[in-house]
Amino acid sequence: MTSFWIIGGGKFGIKSAEAAVKKYPGADITIIDKNIEVCRRVSNLSFNTVCMEGIKYMADHLKRDGFPDWIIPVIPVHVAYEWIRIQLSGEYSVMPVDIPEELAATLPNPLRGKGGALYISFADFICPDNCPEPAKICTYTGKPRLGILHEKLASISYNNFCSVVVQSRQLSPGVGGYMPEDLYEALEKIKHADTPCLLSTACRCHGVMHAFTIKRGMSI
């Protein structure tokens, strides 16, 4: 039985759950959301429901091996970054840094968000919800892809930054996720880095990035 944790129970959380059930009949699906009203609606749809903050739930319960098979983040937060910050706290100080403008300018359609986030996309249009993320041809334009974003981000060589990427893999058209092992691999790379880090989560088309430094010692 394939298991999923869906972080966020809003419109896209429900869509992701329904898509998972359709592709993986009998899947074990748990939707995590801190909003009580959202949890009530989700429980009426017969999905497992956990009513608490999603990243906190991951920090408390996620293990490297085994359950769940997939994590699907559908909240407006860089989930991988926030989870890794929690994992590092206590042993390391994590200090966010600005992503250099010179670096951002080399990335496709960069858009700065809150908390130091940089959103990146090969698309300058709204993608269809059911895009199957084909490898070579863009669904929307019908033209060859301009690149594979997670590969582009992983290959960044800028000053002394270490670039670590969590690849979001398409599980169903318009629905992407990653495995626990992907998060733990990223965490280990960051722990062993002796330079500032760029952490991105990205699929073939879209991504989000944060930059930070770590230093052994209590977080502040």
C-alpha positions as CSV (number, residue, x, y, z in Angstrom):
1,M,0.0,0.0,0.0
2,T,1.4,3.4,-1.0
3,S,1.3,6.0,1.7
4,F,1.1,9.8,1.4
5,W,1.3,12.7,3.8
6,I,-0.3,15.8,2.3
7,I,0.8,18.9,4.0
8,G,-2.1,21.3,3.7
9,G,-5.8,20.5,3.4
10,G,-7.1,23.3,1.2
11,K,-8.1,23.1,-2.5
12,F,-4.8,21.7,-3.7
13,G,-4.5,19.3,-0.8
14,I,-7.9,17.8,-1.6
15,K,-7.0,17.7,-5.3
16,S,-3.7,15.9,-4.5
17,A,-5.5,13.4,-2.3
18,E,-8.1,12.6,-5.0
19,A,-5.4,12.3,-7.6
20,A,-3.4,9.9,-5.4
21,V,-6.4,7.7,-4.8
22,K,-7.2,7.6,-8.5
23,K,-3.6,6.6,-9.4
24,Y,-2.9,4.4,-6.4
25,P,-6.2,2.6,-5.4
26,G,-6.2,1.8,-1.7
27,A,-3.5,4.3,-0.9
28,D,-3.1,5.3,2.7
29,I,-3.5,9.1,2.7
30,T,-3.1,11.5,5.6
31,I,-3.9,15.2,5.3
32,I,-2.3,17.5,7.8
33,D,-3.6,21.0,8.4
34,K,-3.7,23.3,11.5
35,N,-7.1,24.7,10.6
36,I,-10.0,23.0,12.5
37,E,-12.6,23.8,9.9
38,V,-10.4,22.4,7.1
39,C,-9.8,19.3,9.1
40,R,-13.6,18.8,9.5
41,R,-14.1,19.1,5.8
42,V,-11.3,16.7,5.1
43,S,-12.5,14.1,7.6
44,N,-15.9,14.1,5.8
45,L,-14.1,12.9,2.7
46,S,-12.8,9.8,4.4
47,F,-9.1,10.7,4.4
48,N,-7.0,10.3,7.5
49,T,-6.8,13.7,9.2
50,V,-4.2,15.2,11.5
51,C,-5.2,18.7,12.8
52,M,-1.8,20.4,13.6
53,E,0.8,22.5,11.9
54,G,2.2,20.4,9.1
55,I,5.9,21.1,9.4
56,K,5.8,20.5,13.1
57,Y,4.1,17.2,12.5
58,M,6.8,16.2,10.1
59,A,9.5,17.2,12.6
60,D,7.9,15.1,15.2
61,H,7.0,12.0,13.2
62,L,9.0,11.7,10.0
63,K,11.6,8.9,9.8
64,R,14.2,8.3,7.1
65,D,13.0,4.9,6.1
66,G,9.5,3.5,5.7
67,F,6.3,5.5,6.3
68,P,5.3,7.5,4.4
69,D,6.3,6.7,0.8
70,W,5.6,10.3,-0.3
71,I,5.2,13.8,1.1
72,I,3.1,16.3,-1.0
73,P,3.6,19.9,0.2
74,V,0.7,22.1,-0.8
75,I,1.0,25.1,1.6
76,P,2.6,28.5,0.6
77,V,5.8,27.7,2.6
78,H,9.1,26.2,1.5
79,V,8.4,23.0,3.5
80,A,11.8,21.3,2.9
81,Y,13.6,24.5,4.1
82,E,11.5,24.9,7.2
83,W,11.8,21.2,8.1
84,I,15.6,21.3,7.6
85,R,15.8,24.4,9.8
86,I,14.1,22.5,12.6
87,Q,16.3,19.4,12.2
88,L,19.4,21.6,12.4
89,S,18.2,23.6,15.5
90,G,19.8,22.7,18.8
91,E,23.0,21.5,17.1
92,Y,23.5,24.3,14.6
93,S,22.8,28.0,14.3
94,V,21.0,28.7,11.0
95,M,21.4,32.2,9.7
96,P,19.4,33.2,6.6
97,V,21.2,35.2,4.0
98,D,20.0,37.1,0.9
99,I,20.3,35.3,-2.4
100,P,22.7,37.6,-4.4
101,E,21.1,39.6,-7.1
102,E,23.8,38.6,-9.5
103,L,22.9,34.9,-9.0
104,A,19.1,35.5,-9.1
105,A,19.5,37.2,-12.4
106,T,20.9,34.0,-14.0
107,L,17.8,32.1,-13.1
108,P,14.5,32.0,-15.1
109,N,11.8,34.5,-14.1
110,P,13.0,35.0,-10.5
111,L,10.6,36.5,-8.1
112,R,11.5,37.4,-4.5
113,G,9.0,36.4,-1.8
114,K,8.7,36.6,2.0
115,G,11.3,35.4,4.4
116,G,14.1,35.4,1.8
117,A,12.4,33.0,-0.6
118,L,13.2,33.2,-4.3
119,Y,10.6,31.7,-6.7
120,I,11.9,30.5,-10.0
121,S,10.1,29.2,-13.1
122,F,10.7,28.5,-16.8
123,A,7.1,29.6,-17.3
124,D,6.0,33.3,-17.5
125,F,2.4,32.2,-17.7
126,I,0.0,30.2,-15.6
127,C,0.5,26.5,-16.2
128,P,-2.6,24.2,-16.7
129,D,-3.6,22.4,-13.5
130,N,-3.3,19.0,-15.2
131,C,0.1,19.4,-16.8
132,P,1.8,16.0,-17.2
133,E,5.2,17.7,-17.1
134,P,6.5,16.1,-20.3
135,A,10.3,15.8,-20.5
136,K,10.9,17.6,-23.8
137,I,7.9,19.7,-24.9
138,C,6.0,22.3,-22.9
139,T,2.3,21.4,-22.6
140,Y,1.3,25.1,-22.7
141,T,3.5,26.4,-25.6
142,G,4.0,23.3,-27.6
143,K,7.6,24.3,-27.9
144,P,10.8,22.5,-26.6
145,R,11.6,23.0,-22.9
146,L,14.1,25.7,-22.0
147,G,15.7,23.3,-19.6
148,I,15.1,21.0,-16.6
149,L,15.0,23.3,-13.6
150,H,16.0,20.9,-10.8
151,E,19.1,20.0,-12.9
152,K,19.9,23.7,-13.5
153,L,19.7,24.6,-9.8
154,A,21.8,21.6,-8.8
155,S,24.5,22.7,-11.2
156,I,24.8,26.2,-9.8
157,S,28.4,27.3,-9.3
158,Y,28.5,30.7,-7.8
159,N,31.2,32.1,-5.5
160,N,31.4,29.7,-2.6
161,F,27.7,28.6,-2.3
162,C,26.8,25.0,-2.1
163,S,23.6,24.2,-4.0
164,V,21.4,21.4,-2.7
165,V,18.2,20.5,-4.5
166,V,15.2,18.4,-3.3
167,Q,13.6,17.2,-6.5
168,S,9.8,17.3,-6.7
169,R,8.7,14.3,-8.7
170,Q,5.3,14.2,-10.5
171,L,3.0,11.7,-9.0
172,S,0.0,12.6,-11.1
173,P,-0.6,15.5,-13.6
174,G,-0.3,18.7,-11.5
175,V,0.7,16.9,-8.3
176,G,4.3,16.6,-7.2
177,G,6.1,15.3,-4.1
178,Y,9.2,13.8,-2.6
179,M,10.3,10.9,-0.4
180,P,11.5,11.2,3.2
181,E,14.9,10.0,2.0
182,D,15.2,13.0,-0.3
183,L,14.9,15.3,2.7
184,Y,17.4,13.4,4.8
185,E,19.9,13.3,1.9
186,A,19.6,17.1,1.6
187,L,20.0,17.5,5.3
188,E,23.2,15.4,5.4
189,K,24.7,17.4,2.5
190,I,24.0,20.7,4.3
191,K,25.5,19.4,7.6
192,H,28.7,18.5,5.7
193,A,28.9,21.8,3.8
194,D,31.6,24.2,4.9
195,T,30.2,27.1,2.8
196,P,26.9,29.0,2.6
197,C,24.0,26.9,1.2
198,L,21.4,27.3,-1.4
199,L,18.5,24.9,-0.7
200,S,15.9,24.5,-3.5
201,T,12.8,22.4,-4.1
202,A,12.1,22.1,-7.8
203,C,10.4,20.1,-10.4
204,R,11.2,20.4,-14.1
205,C,9.5,23.8,-14.4
206,H,9.2,25.5,-11.1
207,G,11.1,25.9,-7.8
208,V,11.7,27.9,-4.7
209,M,15.1,28.6,-3.1
210,H,16.5,29.9,0.2
211,A,20.0,30.8,1.2
212,F,21.6,30.4,4.6
213,T,24.7,29.6,6.6
214,I,25.1,27.1,9.4
215,K,27.4,27.1,12.3
216,R,27.8,24.4,15.0
217,G,26.2,25.7,18.1
218,M,22.7,26.5,19.5
219,S,20.3,28.3,17.1
220,I,19.3,31.8,18.1
